């Protein structure tokens, strides 16, 4: 059975401090001068009861608007290989239509998928950078989270 090592993920995201926010449900960290809060991921079985779907929320708590957030979705096959990733970013711009959604990205490796999604997010966010330049960094944070979650996926034959 495939699973995410939640403790390892918290340590990777938060320089060893783990899930230190929100009563142990979120990790905070800095990336390119901006602060982020990543919530513990939700997981569910996918792909014929053998794969894993992982989703997490990434907030920017350091600057208003507090409603800027990203939902990251990752799909792993039964061998623990990332096969798809997608993201939805909610931007508080005053226009309810200002959400940036991406269809799922596939690729040959977690690195390829992470980079392709990073590029797609960066291109989509260009129009929103004038008023809040920290939004531009969401693309880098998404990439980092994809790689960190992927590094914490493992197979546990004892759970079969």
Buried (B, 14 or more C-beta within 10 A) or exposed (E): BBBBBBEBBBBBBBEEEBBEBEEEEBBBBEBEEBBBBBBBBEBEEBBEEEBBBBBBBBBBBBEEEEEBBBBBBBBBBBEBBBBBBBBBBBBBBEEEEEEBEBEBBEBEEBBEBBBBBBEBBBEBBEEBEEEBEBBBBBBBBBBBBBBBBBEBBEEEEEEE
